[in-house]
Amino acid sequence: MKIIILGAGQVGGTLAEHLAREENDITVVDTDGDKLRELHTKLDIRTVVGPGSYPMVLRQAGCEDADMLIAVTSQDEVNMIACQVAHTLFRTPTKIARVRATAYLTRKGLFAHEAVPIDVLISPEQVVTDHIRRLIEHPGALQVLEFAGGLVQLVAVKAIYGGPLVGQDLAFLRRHMPSVDTRVAAIYRRNRPIIPRGDTVIEADDEVFFIAARRDIRAVMSELRVAGQATRVIYQAGNQSHGTRQIPRWPRRSMRRSHPPVAR
């Protein structure tokens, strides 16, 4: 596959390294010639010096017959315009871009095919924000992953002594909650995985990974924890980037914000 990567920073360099190992035809574009030379000495790739959003630079990089454009420069505007140029002038099939600014991400329809044609949008801050939001929605969860548009969730929770299921086999969960459709996918006990079966007994401090409908998650978590256990206070340090995304979502009564001291 012929792939053009815009940006030779940490993200772009790592992508180039991994994709080149898979025998893809990789070209990296950046305005920093030193970074490109460093990559070129380590990897079997092509490099082009210049602004990644310029049509002439994209043409030089081989955008006319590229299968994919990955724009991960440090500037949102460069990434967005590069995808637009690649779509309009070169009809590049797949365009991936990193966009970090909330001002862009909150505009509905901006990244539609008929507007700014980005096929896959990457927002590291949004990923972090969504992950934290899911953890806040389920106090005590170690990890929460969503499937089917959020209708189904995979949740990891540590089993606490005194929880109804602790000391019981997994078959007990079905008998105890017959109306809830849930499956225990994995158990980690003292950092070792255990394949769950119906006769597997949950022990205190086990990390239990289960999947269930979103509406049933808290009910299943209550079987592994002591009633009343919850996270009551959330501390947020800083008020930029991640913080400004998260503040509107969090209950004010649960938050304490910490700012760096102001020099006088």
Disulfide bonds with the S-S distance in Angstrom:
none
